[in-house]
């Protein structure tokens, strides 16, 4: 009897342990955050590069150095997983890392981390790692409390749409296609103008854009159903041309298997020869047809060939909704329109945070310019204070000013007063005042301010 009870207790414990493990994988490894579009590992790579100052205008760093920082400081997992995550950031539709050396391609993996180098792209810097925006993002302690990391990055565009996401975890599979930057900006601007992002608006606005090419041959009804539900299958083909008896393939669609393509196409009696003319980043595969007449060639082209090159991309949209403290996380199945609408709501909140911070900075600058003008006006008092045992107490008694104002003036060193021009100080004070006015106007219409940033 006791043995059965122990077995039941162990079974329940195993079930609970599996649920906890699965939940952890979903929240922290396989499913992206809707705000910046990143899984935890990708975000940590970019954050580590930012902290290492691997900027777009700096010398590229060895990727082994970056992997070491990511694993040692932020992401205590295998270095192989971090290296592969970096490859996806280099070979993304909108690259976030600029790779130098052999970073892999459609078929090949990247070289060893000690041989390849990289730095951030301008897109990553401008749209994800802007210092003014990072200053408004919640930070949490790393796994051992030695460092801090952002809960999410302050994405100025819904990066999840630009670069898509794939992941598999307990009870959930996630595949989100990627779209062109131009079409995503167009959709976001429509949302900022007050339009509700609907499945039909996504259908008419968004255009697919995959890292190694390809185009959609999915029907409008199927695409609309995908946009409505977040579940669907997208049919894709490489891009190609037919010129007389030669079919030239010049891109690769997702899930396109080259080896399988060669086996199938060479087995066709209508095919005379296949030449793989790829070189470097240039994709070119030529298929020479036997057909003697134009009709024979076009029949093969429109039936057998198109069937062979068509691939299916099953899509299902899942995202994480993480609170600003980084602790409370919820996971949900959603759709592209829902993601964009929620992202727009969050984006406006972020912009208001940024404006408030900038206003406070300008107010501080304005205050300091006023203090400078005050110091120049009362320079004799400050000069005389230097002969006293407690200069600060003397100034405070004579001029009746606050402690922080006295400290600011003394830190400037009184000798610099003679070099300060009252006219330039007034001009700078007015600049601060003007910026405060401008920022407050923008606060009342953050949508317009956000729209101006999108290029």
C-alpha positions as CSV (number, residue, x, y, z in Angstrom):
1,X,0.0,0.0,0.0
2,X,2.7,2.4,1.0
3,X,4.6,1.5,-2.2
4,X,1.7,2.6,-4.3
5,X,1.4,5.9,-2.4
6,X,5.1,6.5,-3.0
7,X,4.7,5.7,-6.7
8,X,1.8,8.1,-7.0
9,X,3.7,10.9,-5.1
10,X,6.7,10.4,-7.4
11,X,4.5,10.5,-10.5
12,X,3.0,13.8,-9.4
13,X,6.4,15.2,-8.6
14,X,7.7,14.2,-12.0
15,X,4.6,15.9,-13.7
16,X,5.1,19.1,-11.7
17,X,8.9,19.1,-12.4
18,X,8.2,18.7,-16.2
19,X,5.7,21.5,-16.2
20,X,8.1,23.8,-14.4
21,X,10.9,22.9,-16.8
22,X,8.7,23.4,-19.8
23,X,7.5,26.7,-18.6
24,X,11.1,27.9,-18.0
25,X,12.0,26.9,-21.6
26,X,9.0,28.7,-23.0
27,X,9.6,31.9,-21.1
28,X,13.3,32.1,-21.2
29,X,14.6,30.3,-24.2
30,X,12.2,29.5,-27.0
31,X,9.5,32.2,-27.2
32,X,10.3,35.9,-28.0
33,X,9.1,39.0,-26.1
34,X,6.6,41.0,-28.2
35,X,8.3,44.3,-27.5
36,X,11.8,43.7,-28.9
37,X,11.1,40.4,-30.7
38,X,14.0,38.6,-29.0
39,X,14.5,35.4,-27.1
40,X,16.7,35.9,-24.0
41,X,19.9,34.6,-25.6
42,X,19.7,37.0,-28.6
43,X,19.0,40.0,-26.4
44,X,22.0,39.1,-24.2
45,X,24.3,38.9,-27.1
46,X,23.4,42.4,-28.3
47,X,23.6,43.7,-24.7
48,X,27.1,42.2,-24.3
49,X,28.2,43.7,-27.5
50,X,26.8,47.1,-26.4
51,X,28.7,46.9,-23.1
52,X,31.9,45.9,-25.0
53,X,31.4,49.0,-27.3
54,X,31.4,46.8,-30.4
55,X,29.8,49.6,-32.3
56,X,29.3,50.0,-36.1
57,X,32.1,52.5,-36.3
58,X,34.6,50.6,-34.2
59,X,37.0,47.8,-34.9
60,X,35.2,44.4,-35.1
61,X,35.8,42.1,-32.1
62,X,36.6,38.4,-32.1
63,X,33.3,36.6,-31.6
64,X,35.0,34.3,-29.1
65,X,35.4,37.3,-26.8
66,X,31.7,38.1,-27.1
67,X,30.6,34.5,-26.5
68,X,32.8,34.5,-23.4
69,X,31.2,37.6,-22.0
70,X,27.6,36.4,-22.8
71,X,28.2,33.0,-21.1
72,X,30.2,34.3,-18.2
73,X,28.1,37.4,-17.3
74,X,24.6,36.9,-18.6
75,X,23.7,33.5,-20.1
76,X,25.0,30.5,-18.2
77,X,24.4,28.0,-21.0
78,X,26.5,26.3,-23.6
79,X,28.8,28.4,-25.7
80,X,27.7,26.5,-28.9
81,X,24.1,27.7,-28.4
82,X,25.3,31.3,-28.0
83,X,27.5,31.0,-31.1
84,X,24.6,29.7,-33.2
85,X,22.3,32.4,-31.9
86,X,24.8,34.9,-33.1
87,X,24.7,33.4,-36.6
88,X,21.0,34.1,-36.8
89,X,21.6,37.8,-35.9
90,X,24.2,38.1,-38.7
91,X,22.1,36.3,-41.3
92,X,18.8,37.9,-40.3
93,X,16.4,39.6,-42.8
94,X,17.4,42.9,-41.1
95,X,21.0,42.1,-39.8
96,X,21.7,43.1,-36.2
97,X,25.3,42.1,-36.2
98,X,27.8,42.8,-39.0
99,X,29.8,39.7,-39.5
100,X,33.4,39.5,-40.7
101,X,34.8,36.2,-41.8
102,X,32.9,33.0,-42.5
103,X,29.5,33.5,-40.8
104,X,27.7,30.7,-42.7
105,X,25.0,30.9,-45.2
106,X,21.9,29.0,-46.4
107,X,23.7,25.6,-46.1
108,X,26.9,26.1,-44.1
109,X,27.5,26.8,-40.5
110,X,29.8,29.6,-39.4
111,X,33.5,29.1,-38.7
112,X,34.8,28.7,-35.2
113,X,34.2,31.7,-32.9
114,X,38.0,32.3,-32.6
115,X,38.2,32.9,-36.4
116,X,35.3,35.2,-37.0
117,X,34.7,38.8,-36.0
118,X,31.7,41.1,-35.7
119,X,30.2,44.4,-34.6
120,X,26.8,45.9,-34.2
121,X,24.9,47.2,-37.3
122,X,23.7,50.7,-37.5
123,X,20.1,49.4,-37.4
124,X,20.8,47.7,-34.0
125,X,22.3,50.8,-32.6
126,X,19.7,53.2,-33.9
127,X,16.5,51.1,-33.4
128,X,17.4,48.9,-30.4
129,X,20.3,50.3,-28.4
130,X,19.7,54.1,-28.4
131,X,21.2,55.3,-25.0
132,X,18.4,57.8,-24.4
133,X,15.9,54.9,-24.7
134,X,18.0,52.4,-22.8
135,X,18.0,54.8,-19.8
136,X,14.3,54.3,-19.6
137,X,14.3,50.5,-19.7
138,X,13.9,48.4,-16.5
139,X,17.0,46.5,-15.5
140,X,17.3,43.3,-13.5
141,X,20.2,41.5,-11.9
142,X,21.9,38.7,-13.8
143,X,21.8,35.1,-12.7
144,X,24.5,35.6,-10.0
145,X,23.8,39.2,-9.1
146,X,27.1,40.5,-10.4
147,X,25.8,42.5,-13.3
148,X,22.6,44.0,-14.7
149,X,20.7,43.4,-17.9
150,X,17.6,44.9,-19.6
151,X,14.3,43.1,-19.3
152,X,13.8,44.0,-23.0
153,X,15.5,46.3,-25.5
154,X,13.8,49.6,-26.5
155,X,12.8,48.7,-30.0
156,X,11.7,51.6,-32.1
157,X,10.2,49.2,-34.6
158,X,8.4,45.9,-34.0
159,X,11.6,43.8,-34.6
160,X,9.6,40.6,-34.3
161,X,8.0,41.3,-37.6
162,X,11.3,42.3,-39.3
163,X,13.3,39.2,-38.3
164,X,10.6,36.7,-37.4
165,X,11.3,33.9,-34.9
166,X,11.4,30.2,-34.7
167,X,11.4,28.0,-31.6
168,X,10.2,24.7,-30.2
169,X,9.4,24.0,-26.5
170,X,7.2,21.9,-24.3
171,X,3.7,22.2,-25.7
172,X,4.4,25.0,-28.1
173,X,6.0,25.5,-31.5
174,X,6.6,29.0,-32.7
175,X,7.2,30.1,-36.3
176,X,6.8,33.8,-37.2
177,X,7.7,34.9,-40.7
178,X,9.8,38.0,-41.4
179,X,8.6,41.0,-43.3
180,X,10.4,43.9,-45.2
181,X,11.4,46.9,-43.2
182,X,9.7,49.2,-45.6
183,X,6.3,47.4,-45.3
184,X,6.6,47.2,-41.5
185,X,7.3,50.9,-41.2
186,X,4.3,51.6,-43.5
187,X,2.0,49.5,-41.3
188,X,3.3,51.1,-38.1
189,X,2.8,54.6,-39.5
190,X,-0.8,53.7,-40.3
191,X,-1.3,52.6,-36.7
192,X,0.3,55.8,-35.5
193,X,-2.2,57.7,-37.6
194,X,-5.0,56.1,-35.6
195,X,-5.9,53.2,-37.8
196,X,-6.7,49.9,-36.1
197,X,-4.3,47.2,-37.3
198,X,-6.6,44.5,-38.8
199,X,-5.9,41.3,-40.7
200,X,-7.0,43.0,-43.9
201,X,-4.7,45.9,-43.4
202,X,-1.8,43.5,-42.8
203,X,-2.7,41.6,-45.9
204,X,-2.6,44.8,-48.0
205,X,0.5,46.3,-46.4
206,X,3.0,43.7,-45.3
207,X,5.5,42.1,-47.7
208,X,7.5,39.0,-46.8
209,X,11.3,39.3,-46.7
210,X,13.5,36.3,-45.9
211,X,17.2,36.2,-45.2
212,X,18.2,34.3,-48.3
213,X,15.3,35.3,-50.6
214,X,12.2,33.6,-51.8
215,X,8.7,34.8,-52.5
216,X,5.2,33.8,-51.3
217,X,2.8,31.9,-53.7
218,X,0.2,31.6,-50.9
219,X,-3.4,32.6,-51.8
220,X,-4.9,35.7,-50.4
221,X,-7.6,33.7,-48.5
222,X,-4.9,31.6,-46.8
223,X,-2.9,34.6,-45.9
224,X,-5.9,36.4,-44.5
225,X,-6.7,33.4,-42.4
226,X,-3.2,33.4,-41.0
227,X,-3.4,37.1,-40.1
228,X,-6.8,36.4,-38.4
229,X,-5.8,33.4,-36.3
230,X,-2.0,33.5,-36.1
231,X,-2.0,29.9,-37.5
232,X,-1.4,28.9,-41.1
233,X,0.9,27.6,-43.8
234,X,2.8,29.9,-46.1
235,X,3.8,28.5,-49.5
236,X,7.2,29.8,-50.8
237,X,9.4,29.4,-53.8
238,X,12.9,30.7,-54.7
239,X,12.9,33.5,-57.2
240,X,13.7,32.4,-60.7
241,X,13.4,33.3,-64.4
242,X,12.8,31.2,-67.5
243,X,14.7,32.3,-70.6
244,X,14.1,30.0,-73.6
245,X,15.2,26.6,-72.3
246,X,17.1,27.7,-69.2
247,X,15.6,28.2,-65.7
248,X,17.8,30.4,-63.5
249,X,17.2,30.2,-59.7
250,X,18.7,33.3,-57.9
251,X,17.5,33.0,-54.3
252,X,16.6,30.3,-51.7
253,X,13.3,30.3,-49.9
254,X,13.0,29.1,-46.2
255,X,12.9,25.2,-45.9
256,X,14.3,24.9,-49.4
257,X,16.5,21.7,-49.4
258,X,19.1,22.0,-52.1
259,X,20.2,18.4,-52.1
260,X,16.6,17.2,-52.3
261,X,16.0,19.7,-55.2
262,X,18.9,18.3,-57.2
263,X,17.8,14.7,-56.7
264,X,14.2,15.5,-57.8
265,X,15.0,17.8,-60.7
266,X,17.7,15.5,-62.2
267,X,15.2,12.6,-62.1
268,X,12.9,14.6,-64.5
269,X,13.1,13.3,-68.1
270,X,12.5,16.9,-69.3
271,X,15.8,18.1,-67.7
272,X,19.0,18.0,-69.7
273,X,21.4,19.4,-67.1
274,X,21.7,21.3,-63.8
275,X,24.6,23.7,-63.1
276,X,25.4,25.1,-59.6
277,X,27.0,28.4,-60.3
278,X,26.9,29.9,-56.8
279,X,29.9,32.0,-55.9
280,X,30.3,33.8,-52.6
281,X,27.0,35.5,-51.8
282,X,25.8,35.2,-55.3
283,X,23.1,32.5,-55.8
284,X,22.7,31.0,-59.2
285,X,21.5,27.6,-60.2
286,X,20.8,26.9,-63.9
287,X,18.4,24.2,-65.0
288,X,18.6,23.4,-68.8
289,X,15.5,21.8,-70.3
290,X,15.3,19.3,-73.1
291,X,11.9,20.4,-74.5
292,X,12.0,21.1,-78.2
293,X,9.0,23.4,-78.2
294,X,8.1,26.4,-76.1
295,X,4.8,24.8,-75.1
296,X,6.6,21.7,-73.8
297,X,9.1,23.7,-71.7
298,X,6.3,26.0,-70.3
299,X,4.1,23.0,-69.4
300,X,7.0,21.4,-67.4
301,X,7.9,24.8,-65.9
302,X,4.3,25.5,-64.7
303,X,3.6,22.1,-63.3
304,X,6.5,19.8,-62.3
305,X,9.1,22.5,-61.7
306,X,6.9,24.8,-59.6
307,X,5.8,21.8,-57.5
308,X,9.4,20.7,-56.9
309,X,10.6,24.2,-55.8
310,X,7.6,25.0,-53.6
311,X,8.2,24.7,-49.8
312,X,5.7,25.0,-47.0
313,X,6.3,27.1,-43.9
314,X,3.8,26.2,-41.1
315,X,3.4,29.3,-39.0
316,X,2.1,29.7,-35.4
317,X,2.4,32.9,-33.5
318,X,3.4,32.8,-29.8
319,X,4.9,35.6,-27.7
320,X,5.9,36.4,-24.1
321,X,4.3,39.2,-22.2
322,X,6.8,40.1,-19.5
323,X,6.2,42.8,-16.8
324,X,8.7,45.6,-16.4
325,X,10.1,44.1,-13.2
326,X,11.2,41.0,-15.3
327,X,9.5,38.6,-12.9
328,X,5.9,38.1,-14.0
329,X,5.7,36.5,-17.4
330,X,2.7,35.2,-19.4
331,X,2.8,33.2,-22.6
332,X,0.1,33.4,-25.2
333,X,-1.0,32.4,-28.7
334,X,-1.7,35.5,-30.7
335,X,-1.7,37.0,-34.2
336,X,0.3,39.5,-36.2
337,X,-2.3,42.3,-35.9
338,X,-2.6,41.8,-32.1
339,X,1.2,42.0,-31.8
340,X,1.3,45.3,-33.7
341,X,-1.5,46.8,-31.8
342,X,0.0,45.8,-28.4
343,X,3.4,46.9,-29.5
344,X,2.1,50.4,-30.5
345,X,0.5,50.8,-27.1
346,X,3.8,49.9,-25.4
347,X,5.8,52.0,-27.8
348,X,3.8,55.2,-27.0
349,X,4.3,54.5,-23.3
350,X,8.1,54.2,-23.8
351,X,8.3,57.4,-25.8
352,X,6.6,59.3,-23.0
353,X,9.1,57.9,-20.6
354,X,11.9,59.1,-22.8
355,X,10.4,62.6,-23.3
356,X,10.0,63.0,-19.5
357,X,13.6,62.1,-18.9
358,X,14.8,64.4,-21.6
359,X,12.7,67.3,-20.2
360,X,14.3,66.7,-16.8
361,X,17.8,66.8,-18.3
362,X,17.0,70.1,-20.1
363,X,15.5,71.5,-16.9
364,X,18.7,70.7,-15.1
365,X,20.8,72.3,-17.8
366,X,18.6,75.4,-17.7
367,X,19.0,75.6,-13.9
368,X,22.7,75.3,-14.1
369,X,23.0,78.1,-16.7
370,X,21.0,80.3,-14.3
371,X,23.4,79.4,-11.5
372,X,26.3,80.4,-13.7
373,X,24.8,83.8,-14.4
374,X,24.2,84.2,-10.6
375,X,27.8,83.2,-9.9
376,X,29.2,85.8,-12.3
377,X,26.9,88.5,-10.9
378,X,28.1,87.7,-7.4
379,X,31.7,86.9,-8.1
380,X,33.2,89.2,-5.4
381,X,31.2,87.3,-2.7
382,X,32.6,84.0,-3.9
383,X,36.2,85.4,-4.1
384,X,35.9,86.7,-0.6
385,X,34.5,83.3,0.7
386,X,37.8,81.7,-0.2
387,X,39.5,83.5,2.6
388,X,37.0,82.1,5.1
389,X,37.3,78.9,7.1
390,X,34.1,77.6,5.7
391,X,33.5,79.2,2.2
392,X,30.2,77.5,1.6
393,X,28.7,78.6,4.9
394,X,29.8,82.2,4.2
395,X,28.2,82.2,0.7
396,X,25.0,80.6,2.0
397,X,24.7,83.3,4.8
398,X,25.4,86.3,2.5
399,X,23.5,85.2,-0.6
400,X,20.8,82.8,0.9
401,X,21.2,80.1,-1.8
402,X,20.8,76.3,-1.6
403,X,23.6,73.9,-0.9
404,X,23.6,72.2,-4.3
405,X,23.9,75.5,-6.0
406,X,26.9,76.4,-3.9
407,X,28.6,73.1,-4.6
408,X,28.0,73.4,-8.3
409,X,29.6,76.8,-8.4
410,X,32.6,75.8,-6.3
411,X,33.2,72.7,-8.4
412,X,33.6,75.0,-11.5
413,X,36.5,76.7,-9.8
414,X,36.2,80.4,-9.4
415,X,39.1,81.2,-11.8
416,X,36.9,80.0,-14.6
417,X,34.4,82.8,-13.9
418,X,36.4,85.3,-15.8
419,X,36.3,83.2,-19.0
420,X,32.6,82.7,-18.9
421,X,30.6,85.0,-21.2
422,X,27.2,86.0,-19.9
423,X,25.9,86.3,-23.4
424,X,26.8,82.7,-24.3
425,X,25.3,81.5,-21.0
426,X,22.1,83.3,-21.7
427,X,21.9,81.8,-25.2
428,X,22.5,78.3,-23.8
429,X,19.8,78.8,-21.2
430,X,17.4,79.8,-23.9
431,X,18.3,76.7,-25.9
432,X,17.5,74.5,-22.9
433,X,14.2,76.4,-22.5
434,X,13.3,76.0,-26.2
435,X,14.0,72.3,-26.1
436,X,11.8,71.9,-23.0
437,X,8.9,73.6,-24.9
438,X,9.4,71.4,-27.9
439,X,9.6,68.2,-25.9
440,X,6.4,69.1,-24.0
441,X,4.6,69.7,-27.3
442,X,5.9,66.3,-28.6
443,X,4.6,64.6,-25.4
444,X,1.1,65.6,-26.3
445,X,1.5,63.9,-29.7
446,X,3.9,61.0,-29.3
447,X,2.6,59.3,-32.4
448,X,3.9,62.1,-34.6
449,X,7.3,62.1,-32.8
450,X,7.6,58.3,-33.2
451,X,6.6,58.5,-36.9
452,X,9.4,61.0,-37.6
453,X,12.0,58.5,-36.3
454,X,11.0,55.8,-38.8
455,X,13.2,55.7,-41.9
